[in-house]
């Protein structure tokens, strides 16, 4: 074999190795699954790739992606946030209450809503770090309290008449791209940079992988856990505000069941319930799969009663895959 041929073969071999590794990642596997799902849905119902439907499904993916990123931070430190859906409902009610009922400027209402979400996240983090309570328990409490607070504020009735200038946050476009998608991409970029290229991100992974080892290495584990729960609560509050603009009302029942969708997006995207593993890109792919799957079921006229069953089975499959993968690693 000639020297040139050997060099070419060596080059192709070196190129194939990272490609094979990429194709084996959870993110790439799920991305290919999304492509297949989109293709099949389009073949069955060509309206699936219509402009209006693509705008609708992209908004769904964006909202789920933002909520999933927040949930993902809690999962990365071996915790969980069950209050996602209730915090979404509360976020929408609060921003509508401040803007409509109290007559505050839009930016003030949004800022106050985010500050309340930040406070809830700090409370979650303090309970987990100082009282050694698992995130499951404290966020379970918040799940009920936040939903109840939404009902108390609204007395069970939606807050209507949100101004059109506010609704643009959910219904507007920039260069024919829905604004929620732009917000999602911006959050995705920031969190990707935080986790992959900063000391804080590496410390979050270290804290989630082995908290005692991280402490012995000088990582302020408590601060990182609190930060993760704050990000989770802020993301849920933001989704609630966008959802209110999309519905044009602050509805106390908004966000119901979103915790299941957010957790599923994270686990499908490659995060592990044991913490310290996964990426926000995986969460984005997982959110895309869930959004496309839900939209496909709607387009194919599958009964809504089956939707949660299907999502639950998808979550079960992802959990089983995670356990099998960890057992193979020993």
Long-range contacts (C-beta under 8 A, 24 or more apart in sequence): 25-270, 26-269, 26-270, 26-278, 26-282, 27-269, 27-270, 27-279, 27-281, 27-282, 27-285, 30-268, 30-269, 30-270, 30-282, 30-285, 30-286, 30-289, 31-285, 31-288, 33-289, 34-285, 34-288, 34-289, 34-292, 37-289, 37-292, 37-293, 37-296, 38-292, 40-296, 41-292, 41-295, 41-296, 41-299, 41-300, 44-300, 45-299, 45-300, 47-299, 48-295, 48-296, 48-299, 53-295, 53-299, 55-178, 56-295, 57-291, 57-292, 57-295, 58-178, 58-180, 58-181, 59-170, 59-178, 59-180, 59-181, 59-246, 60-291, 60-294, 60-295, 61-181, 61-184, 61-287, 61-288, 61-290, 61-291, 61-292, 62-178, 62-180, 62-181, 62-183, 62-184, 63-180, 63-184, 63-239, 63-242, 63-243, 64-258, 64-261, 64-262, 64-265, 64-287, 64-290, 64-291, 65-184, 65-188, 65-265, 65-283, 65-284, 65-287, 65-288, 66-183, 66-184, 66-187, 66-235, 66-238, 66-239, 66-242, 67-235, 67-236, 67-239, 67-258, 67-261, 67-262, 67-265, 68-261, 68-262, 68-265, 68-266, 68-269, 68-283, 68-284, 68-286, 68-287, 69-187, 69-188, 69-191, 69-231, 69-235, 69-280, 69-283, 69-284, 70-231, 70-232, 70-233, 70-234, 70-235, 70-236, 70-262, 71-232, 71-235, 71-259, 71-262, 71-263, 71-265, 71-266, 72-266, 72-269, 72-271, 72-278, 72-280, 72-283, 73-191, 73-204, 73-227, 73-228, 73-229, 73-231, 73-232, 74-135, 74-139, 74-228, 74-229, 74-232, 75-263, 75-266, 75-267, 75-271, 75-272, 75-273, 75-275, 75-278, 76-195, 76-204, 76-205, 76-208, 76-228, 76-271, 76-275, 76-276, 76-277, 76-278, 77-204, 77-207, 77-208, 77-224, 77-225, 77-228, 77-275, 77-276, 78-208, 78-211, 78-273, 78-274, 78-275, 78-276, 79-128, 79-134, 79-135, 79-136, 79-225, 79-228, 79-229, 79-275, 80-135, 80-136, 80-139, 80-263, 80-273, 81-124, 81-135, 81-139, 81-229, 81-232, 81-233, 81-236, 81-259, 81-262, 82-136, 82-139, 82-140, 82-142, 82-143, 82-259, 83-120, 83-124, 83-139, 83-140, 83-142, 83-143, 83-146, 83-233, 83-236, 83-259, 84-232, 84-236, 84-255, 84-258, 84-259, 84-262, 85-143, 85-255, 85-256, 85-257, 85-258, 85-259, 86-142, 86-143, 86-144, 86-145, 86-146, 86-147, 86-150, 86-255, 87-117, 87-120, 87-142, 87-146, 87-233, 87-236, 87-237, 87-240, 87-255, 88-236, 88-237, 88-239, 88-240, 88-243, 88-254, 88-255, 88-258, 89-146, 89-147, 89-150, 89-240, 89-251, 89-252, 89-253, 89-254, 89-255, 89-256, 90-116, 90-146, 90-147, 90-149, 90-150, 90-237, 90-240, 91-117, 91-236, 91-237, 91-238, 91-239, 91-240, 91-241, 91-243, 91-244, 92-240, 92-241, 92-243, 92-244, 92-247, 92-250, 92-251, 92-254, 92-255, 93-149, 93-150, 93-153, 93-154, 93-159, 93-240, 93-244, 93-250, 93-251, 93-252, 93-254, 94-153, 94-237, 94-240, 94-250, 95-166, 95-240, 95-241, 95-244, 95-250, 96-159, 96-162, 96-244, 96-249, 96-250, 97-153, 97-154, 97-159, 97-250, 99-162, 99-163, 99-166, 100-159, 100-160, 100-161, 100-162, 100-250, 101-159, 106-163, 106-165, 106-166, 110-241, 113-237, 113-240, 113-241, 114-234, 114-237, 114-238, 116-237, 117-233, 117-234, 117-236, 117-237, 117-238, 118-230, 118-233, 118-234, 120-146, 120-233, 121-226, 121-229, 121-230, 121-231, 121-232, 121-233, 121-234, 122-226, 122-229, 122-230, 124-229, 124-232, 124-233, 125-222, 125-225, 125-226, 125-227, 125-228, 125-229, 125-230, 126-226, 128-225, 128-226, 128-229, 129-221, 129-222, 129-225, 129-226, 130-222, 135-229, 143-259, 147-252, 150-252, 150-253, 151-252, 153-252, 154-250, 154-252, 156-252, 158-249, 158-250, 158-251, 158-252, 159-249, 159-250, 160-248, 160-249, 162-244, 162-245, 162-248, 162-249, 162-250, 166-245, 167-245, 167-246, 167-248, 168-245, 169-241, 169-242, 169-245, 170-242, 170-243, 170-244, 170-245, 170-246, 171-245, 171-246, 180-242, 180-246, 183-238, 183-242, 184-284, 187-235, 188-280, 188-281, 188-284, 191-231, 191-280, 192-279, 192-280, 192-281, 195-279, 195-280, 196-279, 200-224, 200-227, 204-228, 205-276, 205-277, 206-276, 207-275, 207-276, 208-275, 208-276, 208-277, 209-275, 209-276, 209-277, 210-276, 257-308, 260-308, 260-311, 260-312, 260-315, 261-290, 261-311, 263-315, 264-290, 264-311, 264-314, 264-315, 264-318, 265-289, 265-290, 267-315, 267-318, 267-319, 267-322, 268-314, 268-315, 268-318, 272-322, 272-326, 273-319, 273-322, 274-326, 289-314, 290-314
